Amino acid sequence: MPKMVNICNFCLKSGILCSKCQARVRLGEITKTDLEIGRLLISLESTYPSLQDIYFYKAIEYDDVLALVVGRGDVARLLSYGGKILRAVRNKTGKTIRVLEYGVDDRKFLEDLFAPSSILTINTIWLPDGTTETRVILKKRGRRIPPFHIEALKQIAREARGMTLRVEFSY
């Protein structure tokens, strides 16, 4: 069974939340999307046994993009079976799926977020008001990310990491 970090597996499997898990839902630690994706991953584990070893931290949804935050090394497990797991999640949710690793450095996080596009450079911009922005310059050639996805990916980065992104393209 995928190990969901913020909710007990019994609650996820039974669909009935214990008092601790209900409190986490009320506090916003667990969202409706987290519960839906957790249940979906459990339903897929009989077909794809590698899902039993995955740590599922969070699902972040914005517009038509869904980011799954999983444990270190678990991205490969989700991409296994020729991408059939992600295809099943995409078919069930109707959203474009991004798989992000929990606890990695900013560069690895951004590479996963913008895959399959290549990142040429990442810079930190310090603004006069004391805040920072992270500027990501993507390679323009090859498979491109649609413009409407860029905004969704910026929002996902803000929610997952507190990063404000400025995305540019270079030749």
Beta strands, then each sheet from edge to edge (+ up, - down):
strand 1: 3-4
strand 2: 55-62
strand 3: 65-70
strand 4: 96-101
strand 5: 119-126
strand 6: 132-139
strand 7: 165-170
sheet 1: 1+ 2+ 3- 4-
sheet 2: 5+ 6- 7-
end
